Amino acid sequence: MVLSEMIYKLRTKAGLSQEKLAELCGVSRQAVQKWETGNALPELNNLVTIAKRFNVSLDNLVFDPSSRIQDSLAYEISLKPQYSTMHVWEVYSRQLEVEYSQCYTEGKDIEQYKQLFDAVIALPVSEHKEKLADVLFNIQHSLPTRVGYEYNEPNNYDEIRTLCEGCEVTAYDKKTIADKIKGAWVGRICGCLLGKPVEGIGLSDLTAFLKDTGNYPMTRYIHRSDFTKEVDEKYSYPRRDGFYPDSIVSAPVDDDTNYTVLAQVLIEKYGRDFTPYDVSRVWLDFQPKNAYCTAERVAFRNFIDGYVPPYSAQYKNPYREWIGAQIRADYFGYINPGNPEKAAEMAYRDACISHVKNGIYGEMWVAGMIAQSAVENDITKIIKAGLRCIPQTSRLYKNVVAVIDAYEKGVSEKEIIADIHSRWDEKSGDWCHTISNAEIVTAALLWGKGDYGKSICMAVQACFDTDCNGATVGSILGMRGGTKTISAVWKDAIRNKLKTSIFGVDEVNVDDVVATTVSHLEK
């Protein structure tokens, strides 16, 4: 509606004559007539008078409301994100297959919505798909546990503790603890380096590659020199330069080692009584977004958007039971030798910012094992000490116990790895789920019989999340036996140095981070 029509409509609706409106504005009747025919425009002072008299804004008086609405909508639509350019971890609608699987495995009554999920998954990436995904999130978030689900898996720490067996505190040897802590650091870094070049590879491809390069069963690192022209042409899995002992001068950047250093930064900044919120601030302050993956990337973005722990772990986070928290456990074990429960409690404070249920328990279990390995040699007892820190009613507890039972019944190494692969699909999200990888860690510790090299090789050779599992097994055994149990074949490759992506840290000397770790032990 143009201005002339608006003035006419306002005047006639109010029952005023042109003469009366002219009198109010201090102009002639002819002037009002010209305004209403569009042959002239009112001066600004007359517009103000008209707006006040008829109780309308100048905006509504001068501009066509329908046009203004259309212009506004066009402006709004033009300022939309291009979802197709964003990483899959940052677009919830591209993660719906993972979300559905996660909902089902954690016991939600989700099957009634399977067709709806499939329909939205089939849509092209767009604003509309994202809005529909929001609806699905709200649906699944409010779903009850399905009837007959056998597990009880709380997220609240006090509820978790009521379902745990609990551990005793054992005094550690102050004379040997520094070397054990260094063994844990070196063990983790070397185990990570062993698995890093083949992270994400399938079992059949890795087995064939290792056989072709004379390293099956694994006894050493994968070298850059293993990739001859024939090997490069035979295997489609990409060569990852910069991750091989024969082509590096220090251990390369990896999230599995970044988190251990970042936990040290956390304790330096906030002390042993840090809160989950403190952890979220350290993440924001000390690393870029791209340093975080899957559940951690989602949580990082949630922090920015104002979601604080534990909501940061729950909002649009389909990776909430993946392995990310399990690889963050180590430092809390390092600084609580002989006290698995305290290590696990600290791990809980870290894990709950990005994970739920078994995602949390995985970090608590590993922290408990590492703490116990400082005072215990028996591998089975170390694993069980970690289990005593998590709910006996959880899937993680049940599956780890099943691996222990298989070992005690005399199942072979080959048979246990085949069994794990028969129950978990390495081509799906299972390859980096907490529980599938926890089973591999357990198997490598047991069938490796405490031998550092054999154990990390088994952890990597079994596939799934190779660098994570190699690092975790290496950390536990390094703490258990100290540096003397890690041969030069492994530790010489890193030259006592580790690169990080942590702001203000960059590269660290292992002896320096060990000294700081010792200073963080409870006095």
MARPA-26864 format. One line per field, with one value per residue (C-alpha): x, y, z; residue in one letter. Coordinates in steps of 0.25 Angstrom, whole numbers, plus 5000, padded with zeros to 4 digits. Layout:
<ronus>
xx = X;...
yy = Y;...
zz = Z;...
residu = A;...
</ronus>
This chain:
<ronus>
xx = 5000;5006;5006;4994;4986;4990;4986;4973;4970;4974;4966;4953;4954;4955;4943;4950;4948;4960;4957;4958;4971;4976;4973;4981;4993;4992;4991;4980;4969;4976;4989;4982;4975;4989;4994;4983;4984;4999;5002;5010;5016;5015;5026;5033;5026;5013;5016;5020;5006;4998;5006;5003;4988;4985;4995;5004;5019;5026;5031;5017;5012;5023;5026;5017;5016;5015;5027;5035;5031;5036;5049;5051;5049;5058;5069;5067;5068;5080;5088;5087;5099;5103;5101;5108;5121;5121;5128;5119;5122;5116;5103;5094;5085;5097;5099;5085;5089;5099;5088;5078;5089;5093;5079;5076;5089;5086;5073;5063;5050;5054;5049;5035;5042;5051;5043;5043;5058;5060;5052;5060;5073;5069;5067;5078;5086;5078;5072;5059;5066;5073;5060;5054;5067;5064;5050;5056;5066;5055;5047;5059;5064;5050;5049;5047;5056;5049;5043;5052;5065;5075;5085;5085;5094;5093;5101;5101;5113;5106;5097;5109;5116;5105;5106;5121;5129;5139;5154;5164;5175;5189;5202;5212;5227;5232;5245;5240;5228;5235;5241;5227;5221;5231;5229;5214;5217;5227;5218;5206;5213;5220;5207;5200;5211;5210;5195;5195;5199;5188;5176;5163;5169;5161;5166;5168;5176;5185;5188;5191;5200;5207;5210;5215;5225;5230;5224;5213;5211;5215;5228;5232;5227;5222;5233;5232;5242;5231;5224;5231;5225;5218;5212;5207;5200;5194;5187;5177;5179;5186;5200;5201;5214;5220;5216;5227;5239;5249;5244;5241;5250;5239;5226;5216;5203;5191;5179;5182;5194;5189;5178;5189;5197;5184;5180;5193;5190;5176;5183;5193;5182;5171;5177;5172;5158;5155;5141;5135;5132;5147;5150;5141;5149;5162;5157;5153;5165;5176;5173;5166;5153;5160;5168;5155;5147;5133;5128;5138;5136;5121;5123;5133;5123;5112;5122;5122;5107;5106;5103;5110;5114;5107;5097;5109;5110;5095;5091;5091;5103;5101;5116;5113;5118;5129;5144;5147;5146;5154;5166;5166;5167;5182;5187;5177;5183;5197;5194;5186;5196;5190;5176;5167;5154;5160;5166;5152;5145;5154;5152;5137;5139;5146;5137;5123;5126;5125;5120;5109;5108;5118;5126;5128;5130;5141;5150;5147;5151;5164;5168;5165;5174;5186;5185;5185;5196;5206;5204;5200;5207;5196;5189;5175;5175;5179;5167;5157;5162;5157;5144;5142;5141;5129;5115;5114;5100;5107;5109;5124;5126;5119;5127;5140;5137;5133;5147;5154;5145;5149;5164;5162;5155;5167;5162;5173;5177;5173;5159;5157;5160;5151;5140;5141;5140;5128;5120;5125;5125;5139;5132;5122;5123;5126;5141;5142;5132;5136;5132;5138;5151;5151;5150;5162;5170;5166;5170;5183;5186;5183;5188;5200;5203;5210;5220;5220;5224;5215;5203;5203;5205;5193;5185;5188;5188;5174;5169;5158;5163;5178;5185;5175;5177;5192;5193;5184;5191;5204;5201;5196;5208;5218;5212;5213;5227;5234;5244;5252;5241;5240;5251;5259;5252;5240;5245;5257;5248;5241;5255;5248;5240;5225;5218;5205;5194;5192;5194;5206;5212;5215;5226;5229;5241;5236;5245;5239;5224;5228;5234;5221;5213;5221;5218;5203;5203;5194;5204
yy = 5000;5014;5026;5033;5021;5020;5034;5033;5020;5026;5038;5032;5021;5032;5039;5052;5061;5066;5080;5074;5067;5080;5088;5078;5079;5094;5092;5095;5085;5084;5080;5068;5065;5064;5055;5045;5046;5044;5057;5062;5057;5062;5070;5062;5070;5067;5052;5053;5060;5049;5038;5043;5046;5032;5025;5018;5018;5026;5013;5007;5020;5023;5008;4998;4987;4975;4980;4982;4967;4962;4969;4965;4950;4951;4957;4946;4935;4940;4939;4924;4915;4906;4893;4885;4893;4889;4877;4865;4866;4880;4877;4869;4865;4858;4850;4844;4829;4830;4836;4825;4814;4821;4823;4808;4803;4811;4805;4816;4813;4818;4807;4813;4825;4817;4821;4835;4835;4828;4838;4850;4843;4842;4857;4865;4874;4887;4897;4889;4875;4882;4887;4873;4868;4877;4871;4857;4861;4866;4853;4844;4853;4851;4836;4826;4813;4802;4790;4779;4787;4780;4791;4802;4813;4826;4839;4845;4842;4839;4829;4823;4821;4813;4803;4801;4791;4801;4800;4801;4811;4805;4813;4815;4814;4828;4824;4818;4826;4836;4825;4819;4832;4834;4819;4823;4836;4829;4816;4825;4833;4820;4812;4824;4825;4810;4811;4825;4822;4812;4818;4814;4803;4790;4777;4769;4781;4783;4768;4767;4780;4775;4761;4768;4777;4766;4771;4760;4758;4772;4773;4788;4801;4803;4810;4820;4811;4800;4807;4802;4806;4792;4794;4807;4802;4790;4797;4808;4812;4825;4827;4837;4844;4850;4838;4829;4827;4827;4841;4849;4856;4855;4849;4856;4863;4854;4856;4844;4851;4865;4862;4856;4869;4877;4870;4875;4889;4887;4883;4894;4905;4900;4889;4876;4881;4886;4885;4880;4895;4898;4887;4893;4906;4900;4893;4907;4914;4905;4898;4901;4895;4885;4879;4872;4861;4854;4856;4866;4875;4875;4878;4889;4896;4894;4902;4913;4913;4914;4899;4896;4882;4873;4878;4880;4865;4863;4874;4868;4859;4845;4842;4842;4828;4828;4826;4841;4841;4828;4834;4846;4837;4835;4848;4845;4832;4837;4847;4837;4825;4814;4821;4816;4822;4836;4835;4830;4842;4852;4845;4846;4861;4861;4852;4857;4870;4862;4848;4840;4826;4816;4828;4833;4819;4817;4828;4824;4810;4814;4824;4814;4803;4813;4817;4802;4799;4807;4798;4784;4775;4765;4769;4763;4770;4783;4782;4778;4790;4799;4791;4793;4808;4807;4801;4786;4788;4795;4789;4793;4785;4773;4772;4774;4763;4754;4756;4753;4740;4736;4738;4729;4718;4717;4724;4727;4741;4739;4734;4746;4756;4748;4749;4764;4766;4757;4766;4779;4785;4792;4799;4806;4815;4803;4805;4816;4813;4812;4797;4791;4797;4794;4780;4781;4788;4777;4766;4772;4774;4759;4752;4761;4756;4769;4769;4784;4781;4769;4776;4789;4781;4773;4785;4792;4779;4776;4789;4798;4811;4807;4819;4820;4806;4805;4818;4813;4799;4806;4815;4804;4795;4807;4811;4796;4794;4807;4811;4799;4790;4799;4795;4804;4799;4807;4819;4823;4827;4839;4845;4849;4859;4861;4871;4877;4886;4893;4908;4913;4899;4894;4883;4877;4870;4857;4859;4873;4867;4856;4866;4874;4861;4857;4871;4869;4856;4858;4862
zz = 5000;4996;5004;4997;5000;5014;5017;5010;5018;5032;5029;5025;5035;5046;5040;5037;5025;5016;5022;5036;5033;5026;5039;5048;5039;5037;5021;5011;5007;4993;4999;5006;4993;4986;4996;4994;4979;4980;4973;4985;4997;5011;5018;5029;5040;5034;5033;5048;5051;5043;5050;5064;5060;5055;5065;5055;5053;5042;5037;5035;5030;5019;5015;5009;5020;5011;5003;5015;5020;5007;5007;5021;5017;5005;5014;5025;5014;5008;5022;5023;5025;5013;5020;5008;5011;5026;5032;5034;5049;5050;5042;5051;5039;5032;5045;5046;5043;5054;5063;5060;5063;5076;5081;5078;5085;5097;5099;5094;5089;5075;5065;5063;5057;5047;5035;5038;5041;5027;5020;5026;5023;5009;5007;5001;5010;5012;5022;5022;5025;5037;5042;5041;5048;5059;5061;5061;5072;5081;5078;5082;5093;5101;5098;5109;5110;5103;5110;5113;5112;5122;5125;5135;5131;5138;5135;5149;5157;5170;5163;5156;5169;5175;5163;5165;5173;5178;5180;5191;5191;5190;5194;5182;5183;5183;5178;5165;5162;5153;5144;5144;5140;5129;5124;5123;5115;5106;5105;5101;5090;5084;5084;5077;5067;5064;5060;5054;5040;5038;5046;5039;5031;5030;5036;5023;5016;5028;5029;5015;5015;5028;5021;5008;5016;5025;5038;5041;5052;5055;5063;5059;5054;5040;5032;5021;5013;5014;5003;4991;4977;4977;4990;4987;4974;4981;4993;4992;5006;5006;5010;5022;5021;5034;5043;5041;5050;5038;5034;5047;5057;5068;5071;5062;5066;5070;5078;5086;5091;5091;5101;5111;5110;5110;5123;5129;5125;5132;5145;5144;5142;5151;5160;5164;5168;5154;5149;5136;5133;5135;5125;5114;5116;5114;5101;5096;5100;5096;5083;5070;5066;5056;5067;5072;5065;5066;5080;5084;5071;5075;5089;5085;5076;5087;5097;5087;5086;5101;5105;5118;5123;5123;5113;5103;5103;5100;5090;5076;5079;5072;5076;5091;5093;5083;5088;5089;5105;5106;5100;5110;5122;5124;5132;5143;5145;5144;5156;5164;5165;5174;5175;5164;5169;5170;5156;5151;5158;5151;5138;5140;5141;5128;5121;5124;5116;5103;5106;5113;5118;5113;5107;5121;5127;5116;5121;5136;5133;5126;5137;5148;5141;5139;5154;5158;5148;5157;5168;5162;5152;5150;5137;5140;5153;5146;5137;5148;5156;5145;5144;5159;5156;5146;5147;5147;5140;5128;5114;5115;5128;5122;5109;5116;5126;5114;5108;5121;5122;5108;5112;5125;5116;5107;5095;5085;5081;5067;5072;5081;5070;5060;5071;5073;5058;5057;5066;5062;5048;5045;5033;5042;5054;5062;5058;5068;5078;5092;5095;5082;5085;5100;5096;5087;5098;5108;5098;5095;5110;5113;5101;5101;5115;5119;5108;5103;5089;5087;5093;5086;5073;5076;5079;5065;5057;5062;5055;5059;5065;5063;5069;5081;5085;5083;5092;5103;5104;5103;5114;5124;5121;5122;5136;5140;5136;5135;5124;5125;5119;5106;5097;5088;5076;5081;5089;5081;5070;5077;5082;5095;5088;5085;5076;5080;5074;5088;5087;5095;5096;5082;5084;5098;5104;5110;5123;5125;5124;5134;5144;5143;5145;5157;5163;5161;5170;5182;5194
residu = M;V;L;S;E;M;I;Y;K;L;R;T;K;A;G;L;S;Q;E;K;L;A;E;L;C;G;V;S;R;Q;A;V;Q;K;W;E;T;G;N;A;L;P;E;L;N;N;L;V;T;I;A;K;R;F;N;V;S;L;D;N;L;V;F;D;P;S;S;R;I;Q;D;S;L;A;Y;E;I;S;L;K;P;Q;Y;S;T;M;H;V;W;E;V;Y;S;R;Q;L;E;V;E;Y;S;Q;C;Y;T;E;G;K;D;I;E;Q;Y;K;Q;L;F;D;A;V;I;A;L;P;V;S;E;H;K;E;K;L;A;D;V;L;F;N;I;Q;H;S;L;P;T;R;V;G;Y;E;Y;N;E;P;N;N;Y;D;E;I;R;T;L;C;E;G;C;E;V;T;A;Y;D;K;K;T;I;A;D;K;I;K;G;A;W;V;G;R;I;C;G;C;L;L;G;K;P;V;E;G;I;G;L;S;D;L;T;A;F;L;K;D;T;G;N;Y;P;M;T;R;Y;I;H;R;S;D;F;T;K;E;V;D;E;K;Y;S;Y;P;R;R;D;G;F;Y;P;D;S;I;V;S;A;P;V;D;D;D;T;N;Y;T;V;L;A;Q;V;L;I;E;K;Y;G;R;D;F;T;P;Y;D;V;S;R;V;W;L;D;F;Q;P;K;N;A;Y;C;T;A;E;R;V;A;F;R;N;F;I;D;G;Y;V;P;P;Y;S;A;Q;Y;K;N;P;Y;R;E;W;I;G;A;Q;I;R;A;D;Y;F;G;Y;I;N;P;G;N;P;E;K;A;A;E;M;A;Y;R;D;A;C;I;S;H;V;K;N;G;I;Y;G;E;M;W;V;A;G;M;I;A;Q;S;A;V;E;N;D;I;T;K;I;I;K;A;G;L;R;C;I;P;Q;T;S;R;L;Y;K;N;V;V;A;V;I;D;A;Y;E;K;G;V;S;E;K;E;I;I;A;D;I;H;S;R;W;D;E;K;S;G;D;W;C;H;T;I;S;N;A;E;I;V;T;A;A;L;L;W;G;K;G;D;Y;G;K;S;I;C;M;A;V;Q;A;C;F;D;T;D;C;N;G;A;T;V;G;S;I;L;G;M;R;G;G;T;K;T;I;S;A;V;W;K;D;A;I;R;N;K;L;K;T;S;I;F;G;V;D;E;V;N;V;D;D;V;V;A;T;T;V;S;H;L;E;K
</ronus>
